[in-house]
Amino acid sequence: MCGIVGYIGFRQAKETILTGLKRLEYRGYDSAGIGIVTDEDVEVYKEKGKIEALERLIKNVEIKGTVGIGHTRWATHGVPNQINAHPHQSYSGRYTIVHNGIIENYKELIETYIPNIKRESETDTEVIAHLVDHFSQKGLSTEEAFREVIGKLEGSFAIVLIDGQDTSRLYAAKNKSPLLAGLGQGENMVASDATAMIHVTNTFKELKDGEYVVLDHENLIIKTLDGDVIDRDVYTVDWDTSSVETGAYEHFMLKEIDEQPAVIRNIITQYQDEQGQLNIGRHLQGLAVPSRVYIVACGTSYHAGLVGKRLLEQIAHIPTEVHIASEFLYDQPLIEGDPLFIFISQSGETADSRGVLDQIKKQGYRTLTVTNVQGSTLYREADYKLLTHAGPEIAVASTKAYTAQIAVVALLSIYLAEQKGIAGSIDMFQELRTISTAMDALKDMKDKAKHIVEEYLTDQRSCFFIGRLLDYAVCLEGALKLKEISYIQAEGYAGGELKHGPIALIEDGTPVFVLITDQRIAKNIRSNAEEVVSRGAKTCVIAAEGLHEEGDQWVLPRVHPLLTPLVSVIPLQLIAYYAALERGCDVDKPRNLAKSVTVE
Ligand code: M6R
C-alpha cells in the first residue's frame, strides 16, 4: 500500500527520495509526489500514475535541496488524482506532510478544531497538516503541535512533516502503519521499510506506535507522546543495494525464485551453531511446549501454514490448526489448553494478521511471529519471533518468502520435538541442504517451464492444479501464483474432491496440472488425472523421481517426504512467471494488488 520517505542530510533530496520511492513501488500505488526544501520554499510536485509520470513532470525543473519528503499513494479517501496525491500543505502553507494509513476520526477533528477550513483535496491527510498549523497558531511550538495532533488521531498512520519556517528538522510518527528510521553520518531518514533507505544506510532504529521522532542532520531522537526521550538500540541489515535491484534479471520475481537455494542455505547458517547443532532455541527462551498450535496467516503465508501444520504434527506431534486471519478475526474458534499462536507473514505488516495478534494478546495467549521483516509490527508485538532471513522480497507474488517460512517452521518443529523428547527426529539441516541442491537443479530448468507455458497456457482462461495431502497445499499456492500475476483463473483442488463438483468445469483442452510427490496417494491422484483426461482435460504431470511414469512432463528430485513443497512449488512458480510474461502482464506489480496489505 502507500509508501513514505523522509530525508535530511547532504545528498540531493530529490534523487535520494525518488530512489527510495522506487524501492517502495512494490507496495502498490496510484500516484506519487515529493516535497523538497529549496532556497525558495518547500516545493511540492505530484502526479497521478507511476513515479515515471512524476519524473517526467519535474524533468526540466531544477529542484536543489537536501531535505525533503516523498510519497506513493494507494487511494483510500478520494480518487487517485493529482490533487489527492501527497504531499499536502496546511492552510497557511507552513506545513507540508505525507501520510500512509487512514485517519478514522478526521471528520470529528475538523468539526472540533477547524470547522471553517476549506480543504483542497478529498483526503484525510490534509486535515493533519491543517491541525498542526492550527495548534501552532495557538502558540505551540511545531514539535508540541505535532505531538498534540498525533495524540488526537485515531486510525492508522505513518506521517512525516516539514515545517517551512524551520527546515532544519523533520518530524515523523506512526500508529499501526510501518515506519522505520535510518541512521547515517550527517544524514538521517525515515521510510516505510529498509529497502527505501538502503542506498543511504544499513543501520536502522525501530519506531513504535505511540512515539514520534525528530530528525536533523546529526540526530534522530525518538520520544514518547509526553516528550520523554526513548533510548533505542540500532540494528544493521546484512544486505545492500543489489538485494533491492533486479540486477541481471528482468523481474524481481525471477530473481527471487532463483534466490531460494541460497535462502535455504542462509537459514541453515542462521539457525545452526558452530557445532552444527540447532540453536533456534535462543529465540524461544522460556517457551514451554504448547499443547496445541494455531497458525494464522493470509495468502501465500497461509499456504505455508498448511505445510507448517503437517510439520508440527508429524515431527513435534502437536495438534495444529491453520486459520485465515481475516476469518479468524470475526469467527474465533474454541481455543483449548495452553496453545501457541504462530503468525506467518512475509511483511509482518498484514492488517488482518495484526488484528488477530491484537485480539489474541488481549486474551493472554502466547504468540510467535515467523516473518521476513525485522522490526515489523507482527515481529515487534509477538512474544517470540523467528526471522526467515530471505532478504527483501520485492515482487508482489511471494516466492522465496514461502519456502523460507516452511524451512523455518520445519526447524521450529524439530526444536519442539526435541523439547518433548521425541526420539529419532529428522536431521533437518542435512535434509535442507539436499533441498537447496534440488532447488538449484530446478531453477535451471526454465526452458521446461517456458515450453509448458507455450503448450498449456498461451490462450487459456482457466486451469486446475490438483494434488493430495501436501501436494494439495502446494496446488493452492501454484494456483494463487498463476492467477495473481497472469490473471488466468486457476483453481487448486484436492484431487479426490474433483468428482464432487468441479469436474463439471473440465472441457476439451482444460489444462490440469497434477502434482505427485507422495507415494501413499500416487496411484489415487493418477486415477484422478485419468478422470479429467477422459473428459477432455490436458494434464501436465509433475511427479517426484521414483513416482514418475513415462510421459510425465516434469520429474522432481526426491527429497524428504515432509519437505516436498519446497521443491514442488518451484516449477509452479516458474510456470506462473512465464505465463505472465507470455501474456504481457506486469509480473512484479500485478493489477489491483499490493505487496503489503495494511488495510483490513
Ligand atoms: O506479508 P504477508 O505474508 O502477511 O502477506 C500475505 C499475503 O498478502 C501475501 O502472501 C499475498 O497473498 C501474496 N501476493 C501472494 O503472492
Residues whose N, C-alpha, C, O or C-beta is under 5 A from the ligand:
A	BS01	M6R	C298 G299 T300 S301 I344 S345 Q346 S347 G348 T350 V396 A397 S398 K595 V597
